[in-house]
Amino acid sequence: MDKKTISRDGTSLAYESTGQGPAVILVSGAMSTGGTVAPLAVPLSDRFRVVVYDRRGRGESGDTAPYAVEREVEDLAALIEAVGGEAALCGVSSGGALVLEAAASGLPVRQVAVYEVPFAVHEGGAKERAEYTERLTEALEQGRRGDAVELFLRLTGMAEEMIQGARHSPMWPGMESIAPSLAYDDAVMGDGLVPRERLTSITAPVLAVAGGASPAWMREAARAIAEAVPEGTYRSLEGQTHMVEPAVLGPVLVEFFGG
């Protein structure tokens, strides 16, 4: 990341931009940095100035306690200001929950696109989220970062043998290093249900996308987001999963942001 901006509470945010045109800010989800969503900048940078950044508490960005979702909204406000005062936002996974909250907060947002925000659409999902929050908080308070990562991987549905394999892989220390930020994504997700009432205050057009090969509840959540906002569109991408191919999602975003 070759650029820095300062958020309202003094936190330093690392970002970089590619391409020319209207600004589009890409927002990563849990256990990820700006580098995770950077491949998505490639298909967009022919038409737009695409910004990727490290969310607070990860990568090259700083962090300031105590955490609040409002601070991450202020981070996006600082980035928008740094790139000209207006931007479109694209959030992947729980990063989508953050961009929806930013838009609902009244930031100068042109359009919003989200890919597979893992909201539940039934009350059972809220119960599972509450149990996860409790166990995650306990693990992080006790400094058990590895256990926190395991909890998150289980929440995503990863098989137990794959989790144990990951624990013995070279990437595990890096995952443990950003484990505290799992609490941030958990806070961004709220009670885990689609925040229908909050979404009604978003004035920008919203595109909610899900993969056709993902679990059905992911598509239900995307459809619920599109239905809850005043101006929403739902799209399903055939053959795609939560790990969406930039070459497939990219053209869909170009069409939406260019419209």
BALOBA-1460 file (C-alpha; in Angstrom, 3 decimals):
// residues 259
<rec num="1" residu="m" x="0.000" y="0.000" z="0.000"/>
<rec num="2" residu="d" x="1.617" y="3.244" z="-1.144"/>
<rec num="3" residu="k" x="-0.826" y="5.821" z="0.280"/>
<rec num="4" residu="k" x="-2.043" y="6.749" z="3.749"/>
<rec num="5" residu="t" x="-4.996" y="8.711" z="5.065"/>
<rec num="6" residu="i" x="-6.034" y="9.428" z="8.639"/>
<rec num="7" residu="s" x="-9.435" y="8.525" z="10.046"/>
<rec num="8" residu="r" x="-11.361" y="10.812" z="12.396"/>
<rec num="9" residu="d" x="-9.980" y="9.092" z="15.524"/>
<rec num="10" residu="g" x="-6.384" y="9.369" z="14.295"/>
<rec num="11" residu="t" x="-6.064" y="5.827" z="12.931"/>
<rec num="12" residu="s" x="-3.749" y="5.569" z="9.920"/>
<rec num="13" residu="l" x="-5.306" y="3.770" z="6.924"/>
<rec num="14" residu="a" x="-3.155" y="2.263" z="4.171"/>
<rec num="15" residu="y" x="-4.610" y="2.219" z="0.662"/>
<rec num="16" residu="e" x="-3.685" y="2.164" z="-2.997"/>
<rec num="17" residu="s" x="-5.539" y="3.040" z="-6.173"/>
<rec num="18" residu="t" x="-5.360" y="1.929" z="-9.798"/>
<rec num="19" residu="g" x="-7.027" y="3.225" z="-12.946"/>
<rec num="20" residu="q" x="-8.796" y="6.475" z="-13.783"/>
<rec num="21" residu="g" x="-12.410" y="7.587" z="-13.540"/>
<rec num="22" residu="p" x="-15.116" y="7.629" z="-10.849"/>
<rec num="23" residu="a" x="-13.871" y="6.146" z="-7.565"/>
<rec num="24" residu="v" x="-14.841" y="2.620" z="-6.492"/>
<rec num="25" residu="i" x="-13.694" y="1.427" z="-3.043"/>
<rec num="26" residu="l" x="-13.376" y="-2.341" z="-2.490"/>
<rec num="27" residu="v" x="-13.972" y="-3.575" z="1.064"/>
<rec num="28" residu="s" x="-12.710" y="-6.962" z="2.230"/>
<rec num="29" residu="g" x="-14.398" y="-9.325" z="4.683"/>
<rec num="30" residu="a" x="-13.201" y="-11.278" z="7.716"/>
<rec num="31" residu="m" x="-9.673" y="-12.742" z="7.898"/>
<rec num="32" residu="s" x="-8.610" y="-10.680" z="4.899"/>
<rec num="33" residu="t" x="-6.767" y="-7.500" z="3.901"/>
<rec num="34" residu="g" x="-6.915" y="-5.146" z="0.939"/>
<rec num="35" residu="g" x="-4.692" y="-7.594" z="-0.907"/>
<rec num="36" residu="t" x="-7.467" y="-10.200" z="-0.766"/>
<rec num="37" residu="v" x="-9.833" y="-8.104" z="-2.902"/>
<rec num="38" residu="a" x="-7.075" y="-6.541" z="-5.071"/>
<rec num="39" residu="p" x="-7.609" y="-9.053" z="-7.949"/>
<rec num="40" residu="l" x="-11.123" y="-7.610" z="-8.333"/>
<rec num="41" residu="a" x="-9.584" y="-4.209" z="-9.070"/>
<rec num="42" residu="v" x="-8.108" y="-5.512" z="-12.348"/>
<rec num="43" residu="p" x="-11.345" y="-5.838" z="-14.384"/>
<rec num="44" residu="l" x="-12.630" y="-2.542" z="-12.933"/>
<rec num="45" residu="s" x="-9.570" y="-0.338" z="-13.422"/>
<rec num="46" residu="d" x="-10.162" y="0.191" z="-17.173"/>
<rec num="47" residu="r" x="-13.223" y="2.301" z="-16.335"/>
<rec num="48" residu="f" x="-12.780" y="3.398" z="-12.730"/>
<rec num="49" residu="r" x="-10.299" y="4.583" z="-10.134"/>
<rec num="50" residu="v" x="-10.323" y="1.496" z="-7.915"/>
<rec num="51" residu="v" x="-9.238" y="1.803" z="-4.293"/>
<rec num="52" residu="v" x="-8.239" y="-1.117" z="-2.069"/>
<rec num="53" residu="y" x="-7.335" y="-0.576" z="1.591"/>
<rec num="54" residu="d" x="-6.435" y="-2.471" z="4.726"/>
<rec num="55" residu="r" x="-9.274" y="-2.193" z="7.206"/>
<rec num="56" residu="r" x="-8.228" y="-1.091" z="10.701"/>
<rec num="57" residu="g" x="-6.409" y="-3.720" z="12.731"/>
<rec num="58" residu="r" x="-4.966" y="-5.531" z="9.734"/>
<rec num="59" residu="g" x="-2.242" y="-5.251" z="7.124"/>
<rec num="60" residu="e" x="-0.474" y="-1.883" z="7.045"/>
<rec num="61" residu="s" x="-3.295" y="0.086" z="8.691"/>
<rec num="62" residu="g" x="-3.271" y="1.111" z="12.336"/>
<rec num="63" residu="d" x="-5.828" y="0.476" z="15.039"/>
<rec num="64" residu="t" x="-7.280" y="2.480" z="17.920"/>
<rec num="65" residu="a" x="-9.184" y="1.087" z="20.898"/>
<rec num="66" residu="p" x="-12.004" y="0.821" z="21.721"/>
<rec num="67" residu="y" x="-13.491" y="-0.592" z="18.527"/>
<rec num="68" residu="a" x="-16.906" y="0.492" z="17.252"/>
<rec num="69" residu="v" x="-18.579" y="-0.068" z="13.884"/>
<rec num="70" residu="e" x="-18.959" y="3.721" z="13.669"/>
<rec num="71" residu="r" x="-15.144" y="4.025" z="13.548"/>
<rec num="72" residu="e" x="-15.032" y="1.795" z="10.446"/>
<rec num="73" residu="v" x="-17.740" y="3.933" z="8.835"/>
<rec num="74" residu="e" x="-15.540" y="6.968" z="9.610"/>
<rec num="75" residu="d" x="-12.628" y="5.105" z="7.965"/>
<rec num="76" residu="l" x="-14.667" y="4.847" z="4.766"/>
<rec num="77" residu="a" x="-15.634" y="8.524" z="5.080"/>
<rec num="78" residu="a" x="-11.918" y="9.427" z="5.263"/>
<rec num="79" residu="l" x="-11.128" y="7.293" z="2.210"/>
<rec num="80" residu="i" x="-14.009" y="8.794" z="0.228"/>
<rec num="81" residu="e" x="-12.748" y="12.260" z="1.111"/>
<rec num="82" residu="a" x="-9.209" y="11.282" z="0.069"/>
<rec num="83" residu="v" x="-10.355" y="10.140" z="-3.391"/>
<rec num="84" residu="g" x="-12.537" y="13.113" z="-4.276"/>
<rec num="85" residu="g" x="-15.529" y="13.281" z="-1.955"/>
<rec num="86" residu="e" x="-17.760" y="10.652" z="-3.547"/>
<rec num="87" residu="a" x="-17.384" y="6.945" z="-4.343"/>
<rec num="88" residu="a" x="-19.149" y="3.729" z="-5.164"/>
<rec num="89" residu="l" x="-18.603" y="0.944" z="-2.626"/>
<rec num="90" residu="c" x="-18.217" y="-2.794" z="-3.164"/>
<rec num="91" residu="g" x="-18.105" y="-5.080" z="-0.136"/>
<rec num="92" residu="v" x="-17.322" y="-8.784" z="-0.157"/>
<rec num="93" residu="s" x="-18.748" y="-11.088" z="2.553"/>
<rec num="94" residu="s" x="-18.885" y="-9.242" z="5.917"/>
<rec num="95" residu="g" x="-17.277" y="-6.271" z="4.139"/>
<rec num="96" residu="g" x="-20.672" y="-6.002" z="2.465"/>
<rec num="97" residu="a" x="-22.339" y="-5.463" z="5.835"/>
<rec num="98" residu="l" x="-19.908" y="-2.603" z="6.445"/>
<rec num="99" residu="v" x="-20.613" y="-0.854" z="3.128"/>
<rec num="100" residu="l" x="-24.372" y="-1.206" z="3.645"/>
<rec num="101" residu="e" x="-24.013" y="0.425" z="7.087"/>
<rec num="102" residu="a" x="-21.821" y="3.160" z="5.581"/>
<rec num="103" residu="a" x="-24.457" y="3.902" z="2.935"/>
<rec num="104" residu="a" x="-27.239" y="3.841" z="5.551"/>
<rec num="105" residu="s" x="-25.191" y="6.307" z="7.635"/>
<rec num="106" residu="g" x="-25.466" y="8.891" z="4.874"/>
<rec num="107" residu="l" x="-21.936" y="8.829" z="3.446"/>
<rec num="108" residu="p" x="-21.602" y="10.326" z="-0.090"/>
<rec num="109" residu="v" x="-21.998" y="6.960" z="-1.826"/>
<rec num="110" residu="r" x="-22.952" y="6.770" z="-5.515"/>
<rec num="111" residu="q" x="-23.785" y="3.051" z="-5.684"/>
<rec num="112" residu="v" x="-23.341" y="-0.013" z="-3.479"/>
<rec num="113" residu="a" x="-22.548" y="-3.562" z="-4.572"/>
<rec num="114" residu="v" x="-22.266" y="-6.482" z="-2.152"/>
<rec num="115" residu="y" x="-21.266" y="-10.091" z="-2.706"/>
<rec num="116" residu="e" x="-22.611" y="-12.783" z="-0.371"/>
<rec num="117" residu="v" x="-23.011" y="-10.901" z="2.903"/>
<rec num="118" residu="p" x="-23.460" y="-13.875" z="5.283"/>
<rec num="119" residu="f" x="-26.665" y="-12.619" z="6.898"/>
<rec num="120" residu="a" x="-29.131" y="-15.208" z="8.138"/>
<rec num="121" residu="v" x="-32.741" y="-14.902" z="7.036"/>
<rec num="122" residu="h" x="-34.226" y="-17.003" z="9.860"/>
<rec num="123" residu="e" x="-34.125" y="-16.611" z="13.672"/>
<rec num="124" residu="g" x="-32.060" y="-19.806" z="14.032"/>
<rec num="125" residu="g" x="-29.201" y="-18.001" z="12.333"/>
<rec num="126" residu="a" x="-29.317" y="-15.256" z="14.963"/>
<rec num="127" residu="k" x="-29.018" y="-17.882" z="17.717"/>
<rec num="128" residu="e" x="-25.947" y="-19.404" z="16.027"/>
<rec num="129" residu="r" x="-24.406" y="-15.931" z="15.644"/>
<rec num="130" residu="a" x="-24.982" y="-15.124" z="19.344"/>
<rec num="131" residu="e" x="-23.232" y="-18.362" z="20.393"/>
<rec num="132" residu="y" x="-20.327" y="-17.578" z="18.054"/>
<rec num="133" residu="t" x="-20.010" y="-14.031" z="19.446"/>
<rec num="134" residu="e" x="-19.874" y="-15.328" z="23.014"/>
<rec num="135" residu="r" x="-17.215" y="-17.969" z="22.272"/>
<rec num="136" residu="l" x="-15.171" y="-15.636" z="20.046"/>
<rec num="137" residu="t" x="-15.128" y="-12.897" z="22.696"/>
<rec num="138" residu="e" x="-13.977" y="-15.406" z="25.319"/>
<rec num="139" residu="a" x="-11.188" y="-16.808" z="23.104"/>
<rec num="140" residu="l" x="-9.847" y="-13.350" z="22.211"/>
<rec num="141" residu="e" x="-10.034" y="-12.079" z="25.810"/>
<rec num="142" residu="q" x="-7.970" y="-15.107" z="26.863"/>
<rec num="143" residu="g" x="-5.438" y="-14.583" z="24.072"/>
<rec num="144" residu="r" x="-6.382" y="-17.857" z="22.335"/>
<rec num="145" residu="r" x="-6.042" y="-16.499" z="18.797"/>
<rec num="146" residu="g" x="-5.775" y="-19.923" z="17.188"/>
<rec num="147" residu="d" x="-9.039" y="-21.003" z="18.821"/>
<rec num="148" residu="a" x="-10.667" y="-17.777" z="17.571"/>
<rec num="149" residu="v" x="-9.603" y="-18.589" z="14.003"/>
<rec num="150" residu="e" x="-10.939" y="-22.143" z="14.403"/>
<rec num="151" residu="l" x="-14.303" y="-20.789" z="15.587"/>
<rec num="152" residu="f" x="-14.524" y="-18.570" z="12.530"/>
<rec num="153" residu="l" x="-13.593" y="-21.367" z="10.117"/>
<rec num="154" residu="r" x="-16.270" y="-23.594" z="11.676"/>
<rec num="155" residu="l" x="-18.803" y="-20.774" z="11.270"/>
<rec num="156" residu="t" x="-18.005" y="-20.708" z="7.546"/>
<rec num="157" residu="g" x="-18.776" y="-24.433" z="7.356"/>
<rec num="158" residu="m" x="-15.209" y="-25.644" z="6.824"/>
<rec num="159" residu="a" x="-14.743" y="-29.355" z="7.537"/>
<rec num="160" residu="e" x="-12.895" y="-30.293" z="10.739"/>
<rec num="161" residu="e" x="-10.045" y="-32.077" z="8.943"/>
<rec num="162" residu="m" x="-9.491" y="-29.009" z="6.752"/>
<rec num="163" residu="i" x="-9.388" y="-26.766" z="9.841"/>
<rec num="164" residu="q" x="-6.751" y="-29.001" z="11.448"/>
<rec num="165" residu="g" x="-4.829" y="-29.004" z="8.163"/>
<rec num="166" residu="a" x="-4.935" y="-25.203" z="8.069"/>
<rec num="167" residu="r" x="-3.687" y="-25.075" z="11.656"/>
<rec num="168" residu="h" x="-0.490" y="-26.845" z="10.575"/>
<rec num="169" residu="s" x="-0.034" y="-24.828" z="7.389"/>
<rec num="170" residu="p" x="2.452" y="-21.959" z="6.762"/>
<rec num="171" residu="m" x="-0.447" y="-19.484" z="6.510"/>
<rec num="172" residu="w" x="-1.664" y="-20.101" z="10.083"/>
<rec num="173" residu="p" x="0.601" y="-17.527" z="11.833"/>
<rec num="174" residu="g" x="-0.711" y="-14.847" z="9.472"/>
<rec num="175" residu="m" x="-4.294" y="-15.866" z="10.262"/>
<rec num="176" residu="e" x="-3.588" y="-15.700" z="13.995"/>
<rec num="177" residu="s" x="-2.017" y="-12.249" z="13.581"/>
<rec num="178" residu="i" x="-5.294" y="-10.712" z="12.362"/>
<rec num="179" residu="a" x="-7.562" y="-12.863" z="14.581"/>
<rec num="180" residu="p" x="-8.473" y="-9.869" z="16.834"/>
<rec num="181" residu="s" x="-10.172" y="-8.266" z="13.813"/>
<rec num="182" residu="l" x="-12.674" y="-11.171" z="13.776"/>
<rec num="183" residu="a" x="-14.426" y="-9.302" z="16.596"/>
<rec num="184" residu="y" x="-14.732" y="-6.281" z="14.291"/>
<rec num="185" residu="d" x="-16.442" y="-8.267" z="11.535"/>
<rec num="186" residu="d" x="-18.668" y="-9.890" z="14.132"/>
<rec num="187" residu="a" x="-19.730" y="-6.424" z="15.332"/>
<rec num="188" residu="v" x="-20.352" y="-5.294" z="11.746"/>
<rec num="189" residu="m" x="-22.686" y="-8.297" z="11.252"/>
<rec num="190" residu="g" x="-24.869" y="-7.197" z="14.192"/>
<rec num="191" residu="d" x="-27.262" y="-9.923" z="15.332"/>
<rec num="192" residu="g" x="-26.557" y="-11.830" z="12.117"/>
<rec num="193" residu="l" x="-29.957" y="-11.192" z="10.536"/>
<rec num="194" residu="v" x="-30.627" y="-9.043" z="7.446"/>
<rec num="195" residu="p" x="-31.056" y="-5.519" z="8.972"/>
<rec num="196" residu="r" x="-34.149" y="-4.824" z="6.900"/>
<rec num="197" residu="e" x="-35.239" y="-1.679" z="8.740"/>
<rec num="198" residu="r" x="-31.756" y="-0.126" z="8.604"/>
<rec num="199" residu="l" x="-31.485" y="-0.884" z="4.879"/>
<rec num="200" residu="t" x="-34.587" y="1.179" z="4.091"/>
<rec num="201" residu="s" x="-32.555" y="4.372" z="4.701"/>
<rec num="202" residu="i" x="-30.095" y="3.654" z="1.848"/>
<rec num="203" residu="t" x="-30.787" y="6.089" z="-0.985"/>
<rec num="204" residu="a" x="-28.106" y="4.789" z="-3.403"/>
<rec num="205" residu="p" x="-28.840" y="1.970" z="-5.870"/>
<rec num="206" residu="v" x="-27.783" y="-1.409" z="-4.433"/>
<rec num="207" residu="l" x="-26.695" y="-4.550" z="-6.294"/>
<rec num="208" residu="a" x="-26.739" y="-7.729" z="-4.163"/>
<rec num="209" residu="v" x="-24.958" y="-10.696" z="-5.767"/>
<rec num="210" residu="a" x="-24.581" y="-14.350" z="-4.781"/>
<rec num="211" residu="g" x="-23.046" y="-17.440" z="-6.339"/>
<rec num="212" residu="g" x="-25.270" y="-20.007" z="-7.985"/>
<rec num="213" residu="a" x="-23.159" y="-22.818" z="-6.501"/>
<rec num="214" residu="s" x="-23.229" y="-21.368" z="-2.977"/>
<rec num="215" residu="p" x="-25.667" y="-22.608" z="-0.299"/>
<rec num="216" residu="a" x="-29.256" y="-21.513" z="-0.947"/>
<rec num="217" residu="w" x="-29.329" y="-19.316" z="2.189"/>
<rec num="218" residu="m" x="-26.597" y="-17.106" z="0.693"/>
<rec num="219" residu="r" x="-28.865" y="-16.369" z="-2.273"/>
<rec num="220" residu="e" x="-31.838" y="-15.834" z="0.051"/>
<rec num="221" residu="a" x="-29.814" y="-13.268" z="2.014"/>
<rec num="222" residu="a" x="-28.750" y="-11.433" z="-1.153"/>
<rec num="223" residu="r" x="-32.336" y="-11.378" z="-2.390"/>
<rec num="224" residu="a" x="-33.541" y="-10.093" z="1.006"/>
<rec num="225" residu="i" x="-30.994" y="-7.231" z="0.876"/>
<rec num="226" residu="a" x="-32.133" y="-6.253" z="-2.639"/>
<rec num="227" residu="e" x="-35.775" y="-6.323" z="-1.534"/>
<rec num="228" residu="a" x="-35.183" y="-4.302" z="1.660"/>
<rec num="229" residu="v" x="-33.452" y="-1.297" z="0.061"/>
<rec num="230" residu="p" x="-35.515" y="1.277" z="-1.878"/>
<rec num="231" residu="e" x="-33.575" y="0.647" z="-5.118"/>
<rec num="232" residu="g" x="-32.184" y="-2.876" z="-5.130"/>
<rec num="233" residu="t" x="-31.211" y="-5.447" z="-7.753"/>
<rec num="234" residu="y" x="-30.442" y="-9.123" z="-7.132"/>
<rec num="235" residu="r" x="-28.105" y="-11.205" z="-9.289"/>
<rec num="236" residu="s" x="-27.012" y="-14.839" z="-9.081"/>
<rec num="237" residu="l" x="-23.765" y="-15.850" z="-10.828"/>
<rec num="238" residu="e" x="-23.955" y="-19.343" z="-12.257"/>
<rec num="239" residu="g" x="-21.308" y="-21.760" z="-10.988"/>
<rec num="240" residu="q" x="-19.800" y="-19.307" z="-8.483"/>
<rec num="241" residu="t" x="-19.196" y="-19.920" z="-4.775"/>
<rec num="242" residu="h" x="-18.205" y="-17.653" z="-1.856"/>
<rec num="243" residu="m" x="-14.692" y="-17.561" z="-3.396"/>
<rec num="244" residu="v" x="-15.983" y="-15.742" z="-6.480"/>
<rec num="245" residu="e" x="-13.836" y="-15.459" z="-9.616"/>
<rec num="246" residu="p" x="-12.888" y="-11.790" z="-10.267"/>
<rec num="247" residu="a" x="-13.219" y="-12.444" z="-14.012"/>
<rec num="248" residu="v" x="-16.896" y="-13.374" z="-13.455"/>
<rec num="249" residu="l" x="-17.912" y="-10.764" z="-10.860"/>
<rec num="250" residu="g" x="-15.838" y="-7.957" z="-12.444"/>
<rec num="251" residu="p" x="-17.920" y="-7.439" z="-15.612"/>
<rec num="252" residu="v" x="-21.142" y="-7.448" z="-13.542"/>
<rec num="253" residu="l" x="-19.720" y="-4.672" z="-11.354"/>
<rec num="254" residu="v" x="-18.478" y="-2.687" z="-14.385"/>
<rec num="255" residu="e" x="-21.981" y="-2.778" z="-15.865"/>
<rec num="256" residu="f" x="-23.606" y="-1.726" z="-12.564"/>
<rec num="257" residu="f" x="-21.143" y="1.026" z="-11.619"/>
<rec num="258" residu="g" x="-21.106" y="2.333" z="-15.191"/>
<rec num="259" residu="g" x="-24.906" y="2.510" z="-15.414"/>
